[in-house]
């Protein structure tokens, strides 16, 4: 097997992965999962207060957002693909900026509010994923509405 054939095989498999999207029905499933997980997070907060249930609800929200993010539109054309890529790019750049600046702003707020040593905690995995997915989904919907 030559290097050229190996590279061609890899290019084909990457091309298949690039075009992979779930059917449009998964967008509704993701929205329902997001809403149910969000409501269960509030129910847990005010009644049950179980840490495991809280994690399940939080990661259920992430799965719902992910399903919405990778689901096809009813009409999937070149414009929709371009808007989807723009929303992923915007979400990535905005997420990186927020992730990098959040400890700085937390430090400033802690410095002025508390008299003790300010906290410089970073952003956790759930916050980063939630930020990226929610920005992508909402910005993509915004771009679609702007182009109608």
Residue frames as a rotation matrix with the C-alpha (Angstrom) as fourth column:
UNK 1
0.587 0.809 0.000 0.00
0.809 -0.587 0.000 0.00
0.000 0.000 -1.000 0.00
UNK 2
-0.329 -0.737 0.591 1.44
0.726 -0.598 -0.341 3.32
0.604 0.317 0.731 -1.02
UNK 3
-0.771 -0.039 -0.635 1.45
0.508 -0.638 -0.578 6.52
-0.383 -0.769 0.512 0.93
UNK 4
-0.882 0.454 -0.126 -0.85
-0.443 -0.709 0.548 8.11
0.160 0.539 0.827 -1.63
UNK 5
-0.285 0.816 -0.503 -3.51
0.065 0.540 0.839 5.41
0.956 0.206 -0.207 -1.22
UNK 6
-0.381 0.101 -0.919 -3.31
0.910 0.215 -0.353 5.65
0.162 -0.971 -0.174 2.58
UNK 7
-0.906 0.011 -0.423 -3.76
0.107 -0.961 -0.256 9.42
-0.410 -0.277 0.869 2.42
UNK 8
-0.703 0.689 -0.177 -6.68
-0.441 -0.226 0.869 9.03
0.559 0.688 0.463 0.01
UNK 9
-0.217 0.598 -0.772 -8.34
0.562 0.723 0.402 6.54
0.798 -0.347 -0.493 2.35
UNK 10
-0.554 -0.053 -0.831 -7.90
0.794 -0.335 -0.508 8.89
-0.252 -0.941 0.228 5.30
UNK 11
-0.965 0.197 -0.175 -9.26
-0.239 -0.934 0.266 11.81
-0.112 0.298 0.948 3.27
UNK 12
-0.454 0.840 -0.296 -12.40
-0.125 0.269 0.955 9.82
0.882 0.471 -0.017 2.40
UNK 13
-0.144 0.400 -0.905 -13.01
0.863 0.499 0.083 8.79
0.485 -0.769 -0.417 6.00
UNK 14
-0.746 -0.143 -0.651 -12.52
0.496 -0.772 -0.398 12.37
-0.445 -0.619 0.647 7.21
UNK 15
-0.887 0.460 -0.044 -14.90
-0.349 -0.604 0.716 13.58
0.303 0.650 0.697 4.50
UNK 16
-0.212 0.827 -0.521 -17.56
0.359 0.562 0.745 11.17
0.909 -0.029 -0.416 5.76
UNK 17
-0.266 0.061 -0.962 -17.08
0.964 -0.009 -0.267 12.36
-0.025 -0.998 -0.057 9.34
UNK 18
-0.962 -0.145 -0.230 -17.27
0.145 -0.989 0.018 16.00
-0.230 -0.016 0.973 8.26
UNK 19
-0.644 0.761 -0.081 -20.67
-0.464 -0.305 0.832 15.48
0.608 0.573 0.549 6.69
UNK 20
-0.584 0.427 -0.690 -22.05
0.623 0.781 -0.044 13.42
0.521 -0.455 -0.722 9.57
UNK 21
-0.767 0.454 0.452 -25.20
-0.610 -0.733 -0.299 14.88
0.196 -0.506 0.840 11.01
UNK 22
-0.790 0.579 0.204 -28.20
0.328 0.679 -0.657 13.44
-0.518 -0.452 -0.726 12.77
UNK 23
-0.439 0.720 0.538 -31.64
0.748 -0.039 0.662 13.57
0.497 0.693 -0.522 11.15
UNK 24
-0.542 0.243 0.805 -33.83
-0.187 -0.968 0.167 16.62
0.820 -0.060 0.570 11.77
UNK 25
0.518 0.814 -0.263 -36.02
0.068 0.268 0.961 14.81
0.853 -0.516 0.084 14.33
UNK 26
0.056 -0.585 -0.809 -33.10
0.927 0.331 -0.175 14.78
0.370 -0.740 0.561 16.78
UNK 27
-0.741 -0.250 0.623 -33.32
0.101 -0.959 -0.265 18.57
0.664 -0.134 0.736 17.03
UNK 28
0.190 0.894 0.405 -36.74
-0.544 -0.248 0.801 18.19
0.817 -0.373 0.440 18.69
UNK 29
0.645 -0.030 -0.764 -35.46
0.487 0.787 0.380 15.36
0.589 -0.617 0.522 20.90
UNK 30
-0.430 -0.891 -0.144 -32.54
0.754 -0.268 -0.600 17.56
0.496 -0.366 0.787 21.96
UNK 31
-0.531 0.304 0.791 -34.85
-0.330 -0.934 0.138 20.47
0.781 -0.187 0.596 22.75
UNK 32
0.611 0.786 -0.098 -37.12
-0.268 0.322 0.908 18.26
0.745 -0.528 0.407 24.86
UNK 33
0.377 -0.565 -0.734 -34.10
0.792 0.607 -0.061 16.80
0.480 -0.558 0.677 26.67
UNK 34
-0.665 -0.629 0.402 -32.72
0.385 -0.750 -0.537 20.30
0.640 -0.203 0.741 27.29
UNK 35
-0.156 0.700 0.697 -36.03
-0.568 -0.641 0.516 21.54
0.808 -0.315 0.497 28.72
UNK 36
0.763 0.452 -0.463 -36.58
0.045 0.678 0.734 18.44
0.645 -0.581 0.496 30.89
UNK 37
0.037 -0.844 -0.535 -33.01
0.877 0.285 -0.388 18.59
0.480 -0.455 0.750 32.23
UNK 38
-0.675 -0.256 0.692 -33.34
0.042 -0.950 -0.310 22.33
0.736 -0.180 0.652 32.91
UNK 39
0.266 0.860 0.435 -36.60
-0.590 -0.212 0.779 21.87
0.762 -0.464 0.451 34.80
UNK 40
0.744 -0.006 -0.668 -35.21
0.388 0.818 0.424 18.91
0.544 -0.575 0.611 36.74
UNK 41
-0.399 -0.917 0.006 -32.20
0.614 -0.272 -0.741 21.03
0.681 -0.292 0.672 37.71
UNK 42
-0.486 0.306 0.819 -34.56
-0.521 -0.853 0.010 23.56
0.702 -0.422 0.574 39.32
UNK 43
0.657 0.737 -0.157 -36.63
-0.356 0.487 0.798 20.83
0.665 -0.468 0.582 40.96
UNK 44
0.319 -0.640 -0.699 -33.45
0.714 0.647 -0.267 19.32
0.623 -0.414 0.663 42.36
UNK 45
-0.598 -0.640 0.481 -32.25
0.233 -0.714 -0.660 22.70
0.766 -0.283 0.577 43.62
UNK 46
-0.444 0.497 0.746 -35.41
-0.724 -0.690 0.029 23.52
0.528 -0.527 0.666 45.58
UNK 47
0.619 0.753 0.225 -36.65
-0.743 0.468 0.479 20.10
0.256 -0.463 0.849 46.72
UNK 48
0.917 -0.201 -0.344 -34.34
0.209 0.978 -0.015 17.09
0.340 -0.058 0.939 46.40
UNK 49
0.633 -0.748 0.197 -30.87
-0.773 -0.625 0.111 18.68
0.040 -0.222 -0.974 46.53
UNK 50
0.727 -0.386 0.567 -29.08
0.216 0.913 0.345 15.50
-0.651 -0.128 0.748 45.41
UNK 51
0.030 -0.831 -0.556 -25.58
-0.543 -0.480 0.689 15.96
-0.839 0.281 -0.465 43.97
UNK 52
-0.717 -0.293 0.632 -25.80
0.265 0.724 0.636 12.98
-0.644 0.624 -0.442 41.58
UNK 53
0.226 0.887 0.402 -29.17
0.865 0.006 -0.501 14.13
-0.447 0.462 -0.766 40.24
UNK 54
0.622 -0.081 -0.779 -27.67
-0.150 -0.988 -0.017 17.58
-0.768 0.128 -0.627 39.71
UNK 55
-0.476 -0.867 -0.145 -24.84
-0.399 0.066 0.914 16.13
-0.783 0.494 -0.378 37.61
UNK 56
-0.512 0.372 0.774 -27.27
0.704 0.699 0.129 14.02
-0.493 0.611 -0.619 35.60
UNK 57
0.599 0.788 -0.143 -29.41
0.596 -0.557 -0.579 17.10
-0.536 0.262 -0.803 34.91
UNK 58
0.343 -0.541 -0.767 -26.44
-0.420 -0.819 0.390 19.26
-0.840 0.188 -0.509 33.96
UNK 59
-0.732 -0.677 0.078 -25.00
-0.259 0.382 0.887 16.70
-0.630 0.629 -0.455 31.57
UNK 60
-0.149 0.784 0.602 -28.49
0.817 0.441 -0.372 16.00
-0.558 0.436 -0.706 30.22
UNK 61
0.692 0.327 -0.644 -28.59
0.024 -0.902 -0.432 19.66
-0.722 0.283 -0.632 29.22
UNK 62
-0.222 -0.867 -0.447 -25.27
-0.620 -0.228 0.751 19.21
-0.753 0.444 -0.486 27.41
UNK 63
-0.727 0.011 0.687 -26.52
0.387 0.832 0.397 16.15
-0.567 0.554 -0.609 25.54
UNK 64
0.359 0.928 0.101 -29.66
0.699 -0.196 -0.688 18.04
-0.618 0.317 -0.719 24.53
UNK 65
0.540 -0.239 -0.807 -27.60
-0.415 -0.910 -0.008 20.96
-0.732 0.340 -0.590 23.22
UNK 66
-0.585 -0.807 0.074 -25.28
-0.378 0.352 0.856 18.56
-0.717 0.473 -0.511 21.39
UNK 67
-0.357 0.546 0.758 -28.22
0.730 0.669 -0.139 16.84
-0.583 0.503 -0.638 19.69
UNK 68
0.713 0.634 -0.299 -29.55
0.352 -0.693 -0.629 20.22
-0.606 0.343 -0.718 18.60
UNK 69
0.226 -0.734 -0.640 -26.12
-0.542 -0.641 0.544 21.28
-0.809 0.224 -0.543 17.39
UNK 70
-0.760 -0.650 0.009 -25.40
-0.380 0.456 0.805 18.30
-0.527 0.608 -0.593 15.14
UNK 71
-0.085 0.806 0.586 -28.92
0.538 0.532 -0.653 17.76
-0.838 0.260 -0.479 13.78
UNK 72
-0.795 -0.138 0.591 -29.70
0.604 -0.266 0.751 18.58
0.053 0.954 0.295 10.17
UNK 73
-0.613 0.648 -0.452 -32.11
-0.458 -0.757 -0.466 21.29
-0.644 -0.078 0.761 9.17
UNK 74
0.339 0.811 0.477 -35.22
0.103 0.473 -0.875 20.47
-0.935 0.346 0.077 7.15
UNK 75
0.964 -0.158 0.215 -33.56
0.197 -0.120 -0.973 22.05
0.179 0.980 -0.084 4.14
UNK 76
0.455 -0.882 -0.124 -29.81
0.227 -0.019 0.974 21.51
-0.861 -0.471 0.192 4.40
UNK 77
0.877 -0.170 0.450 -28.18
0.427 -0.157 -0.891 23.56
0.222 0.973 -0.065 1.64
UNK 78
-0.023 -0.985 0.169 -24.92
0.779 -0.123 -0.615 25.41
0.626 0.118 0.771 1.16
UNK 79
-0.055 0.066 0.996 -26.13
-0.303 -0.952 0.047 28.53
0.951 -0.299 0.073 2.96
UNK 80
0.872 0.422 0.248 -27.15
-0.370 0.236 0.899 26.55
0.320 -0.875 0.362 6.04
UNK 81
0.636 -0.715 -0.291 -23.79
0.741 0.671 -0.028 24.74
0.215 -0.198 0.956 6.05
UNK 82
-0.236 -0.732 0.640 -21.99
0.451 -0.665 -0.595 28.07
0.861 0.148 0.487 5.83
UNK 83
0.247 0.411 0.878 -24.08
-0.571 -0.671 0.474 29.54
0.783 -0.618 0.069 8.66
UNK 84
0.973 0.084 -0.216 -23.41
0.095 0.705 0.703 26.44
0.211 -0.704 0.678 10.76
UNK 85
0.211 -0.972 -0.105 -19.66
0.888 0.236 -0.395 26.80
0.409 -0.009 0.913 10.29
UNK 86
-0.236 -0.235 0.943 -19.86
-0.027 -0.968 -0.249 30.51
0.971 -0.084 0.222 11.12
UNK 87
0.652 0.553 0.519 -21.71
-0.530 -0.157 0.833 29.71
0.542 -0.818 0.190 14.33
UNK 88
0.814 -0.442 -0.377 -19.13
0.562 0.763 0.321 27.06
0.146 -0.473 0.869 15.31
UNK 89
-0.150 -0.913 0.380 -16.32
0.702 -0.369 -0.609 29.54
0.696 0.176 0.696 14.64
UNK 90
-0.026 0.220 0.975 -18.03
-0.377 -0.906 0.194 32.30
0.926 -0.363 0.106 16.63
UNK 91
0.908 0.417 0.053 -18.79
-0.223 0.372 0.901 29.93
0.356 -0.830 0.430 19.52
UNK 92
0.506 -0.792 -0.342 -15.19
0.811 0.572 -0.123 28.73
0.293 -0.215 0.932 19.64
UNK 93
-0.369 -0.688 0.625 -13.66
0.429 -0.722 -0.542 32.22
0.824 0.068 0.562 19.59
UNK 94
0.159 0.521 0.839 -16.18
-0.549 -0.659 0.513 33.62
0.821 -0.542 0.181 22.09
UNK 95
0.935 0.205 -0.290 -15.76
0.074 0.686 0.724 30.57
0.347 -0.698 0.626 24.35
UNK 96
0.134 -0.966 -0.221 -11.98
0.879 0.218 -0.425 30.93
0.458 -0.137 0.878 24.39
UNK 97
-0.404 -0.261 0.877 -12.21
0.008 -0.959 -0.282 34.64
0.915 -0.107 0.389 25.17
UNK 98
0.525 0.677 0.516 -14.69
-0.561 -0.181 0.808 34.08
0.640 -0.714 0.284 28.00
UNK 99
0.849 -0.221 -0.480 -12.64
0.423 0.828 0.368 31.17
0.316 -0.516 0.797 29.39
UNK 100
-0.145 -0.988 0.056 -9.44
0.797 -0.150 -0.585 33.24
0.586 -0.040 0.809 29.39
UNK 101
-0.514 -0.067 0.855 -10.96
-0.147 -0.975 -0.165 36.40
0.845 -0.211 0.492 30.84
UNK 102
0.526 0.836 -0.155 -13.26
0.002 0.181 0.983 34.83
0.851 -0.517 0.093 33.45
UNK 103
0.287 -0.437 -0.852 -10.55
0.930 0.340 0.140 34.25
0.229 -0.833 0.504 36.10
UNK 104
-0.751 -0.586 0.303 -9.38
0.532 -0.810 -0.246 37.84
0.390 -0.024 0.921 35.68
UNK 105
-0.292 0.730 0.619 -12.86
-0.345 -0.683 0.644 39.28
0.892 -0.026 0.451 36.19
UNK 106
0.624 0.472 -0.623 -13.53
0.355 0.539 0.764 36.90
0.696 -0.698 0.169 39.09
UNK 107
-0.217 -0.813 -0.540 -10.33
0.948 -0.044 -0.315 38.11
0.232 -0.581 0.780 40.71
UNK 108
-0.810 -0.071 0.582 -11.33
0.081 -0.997 -0.008 41.76
0.580 0.041 0.813 40.31
UNK 109
0.187 0.958 0.218 -14.83
-0.295 -0.157 0.943 41.18
0.937 -0.241 0.253 41.70
UNK 110
0.565 -0.026 -0.825 -13.47
0.664 0.609 0.435 39.17
0.490 -0.793 0.361 44.65
UNK 111
-0.518 -0.852 -0.074 -10.85
0.767 -0.424 -0.482 41.83
0.379 -0.307 0.873 45.29
UNK 112
-0.728 0.260 0.634 -13.41
-0.247 -0.963 0.111 44.64
0.639 -0.076 0.766 45.58
UNK 113
0.332 0.943 -0.001 -16.16
-0.380 0.135 0.915 42.68
0.863 -0.303 0.403 47.35
UNK 114
0.842 -0.057 -0.537 -14.15
0.442 0.644 0.624 40.58
0.310 -0.763 0.567 49.80
UNK 115
0.696 -0.647 0.313 -11.42
-0.713 -0.673 0.195 41.77
0.084 -0.359 -0.930 52.10
UNK 116
0.472 -0.531 0.703 -9.80
-0.087 0.766 0.637 38.29
-0.877 -0.362 0.316 52.14
UNK 117
-0.613 -0.787 -0.074 -7.48
-0.221 0.081 0.972 36.92
-0.759 0.612 -0.224 49.51
UNK 118
0.121 0.694 -0.710 -9.17
-0.919 -0.191 -0.344 37.04
-0.374 0.694 0.615 46.07
UNK 119
0.214 0.094 0.972 -10.08
0.059 0.992 -0.109 33.78
-0.975 0.081 0.207 44.32
UNK 120
-0.270 -0.360 -0.893 -8.58
-0.863 -0.321 0.390 32.95
-0.427 0.876 -0.224 40.93
UNK 121
-0.191 0.264 0.946 -10.59
0.111 0.963 -0.246 29.83
-0.975 0.058 -0.213 40.09
UNK 122
-0.934 -0.151 -0.324 -10.84
-0.308 -0.119 0.944 28.98
-0.181 0.981 0.065 36.42
UNK 123
0.029 0.954 -0.298 -13.78
-0.997 0.006 -0.078 27.68
-0.072 0.300 0.951 34.47
UNK 124
-0.271 -0.078 0.959 -14.85
-0.361 0.932 -0.027 24.05
-0.892 -0.354 -0.281 34.78
UNK 125
-0.956 -0.157 0.250 -15.50
0.133 0.528 0.839 21.53
-0.263 0.835 -0.484 32.03
UNK 126
-0.194 0.962 0.190 -19.28
0.925 0.244 -0.290 21.78
-0.326 0.120 -0.938 32.25
UNK 127
0.342 0.313 -0.886 -19.24
0.169 -0.948 -0.270 25.58
-0.924 -0.057 -0.378 31.97
UNK 128
-0.564 -0.631 -0.533 -16.97
-0.443 -0.314 0.840 25.50
-0.697 0.710 -0.102 28.93
UNK 129
-0.900 0.247 0.358 -19.01
0.423 0.690 0.587 22.87
-0.102 0.680 -0.726 27.12
UNK 130
0.067 0.979 -0.194 -22.29
0.863 -0.154 -0.481 24.55
-0.500 -0.135 -0.855 28.01
UNK 131
0.102 -0.115 -0.988 -20.93
-0.134 -0.986 0.101 27.89
-0.986 0.122 -0.116 26.84
UNK 132
-0.826 -0.507 -0.246 -19.68
-0.311 0.047 0.949 26.52
-0.469 0.861 -0.197 23.51
UNK 133
-0.762 0.562 0.322 -22.80
0.648 0.672 0.359 24.50
-0.014 0.482 -0.876 22.71
UNK 134
0.155 0.889 -0.430 -25.32
0.773 -0.380 -0.507 27.10
-0.615 -0.254 -0.747 23.80
UNK 135
-0.102 -0.252 -0.962 -23.58
-0.310 -0.911 0.271 29.90
-0.945 0.326 0.015 21.90
UNK 136
-0.959 -0.282 -0.021 -23.37
-0.115 0.320 0.940 27.73
-0.258 0.905 -0.339 18.78
UNK 137
-0.503 0.832 0.235 -27.01
0.858 0.513 0.025 26.68
-0.100 0.214 -0.972 18.89
UNK 138
0.322 0.698 -0.639 -28.40
0.612 -0.669 -0.423 30.15
-0.723 -0.255 -0.642 19.63
UNK 139
-0.245 -0.477 -0.844 -26.08
-0.365 -0.761 0.536 31.99
-0.898 0.440 0.012 17.24
UNK 140
-0.958 -0.048 0.282 -26.90
0.215 0.530 0.821 29.49
-0.189 0.847 -0.497 14.46
UNK 141
-0.098 0.992 0.077 -30.63
0.971 0.113 -0.212 30.08
-0.219 0.054 -0.974 15.00
UNK 142
0.269 0.109 -0.957 -29.98
0.172 -0.983 -0.064 33.83
-0.948 -0.147 -0.284 15.00
UNK 143
-0.681 -0.605 -0.412 -28.05
-0.319 -0.262 0.911 33.63
-0.659 0.752 -0.015 11.72
UNK 144
-0.747 0.473 0.468 -30.80
0.660 0.614 0.434 31.53
-0.082 0.632 -0.770 10.12
UNK 145
0.270 0.908 -0.322 -33.43
0.835 -0.387 -0.392 34.08
-0.481 -0.163 -0.862 11.06
UNK 146
0.029 -0.357 -0.934 -31.26
-0.118 -0.929 0.351 36.92
-0.993 0.100 -0.069 9.76
UNK 147
-0.865 -0.459 -0.205 -30.93
-0.271 0.082 0.959 35.24
-0.423 0.885 -0.195 6.34
UNK 148
-0.407 0.787 0.464 -34.64
0.796 0.555 -0.243 34.56
-0.449 0.271 -0.852 5.82
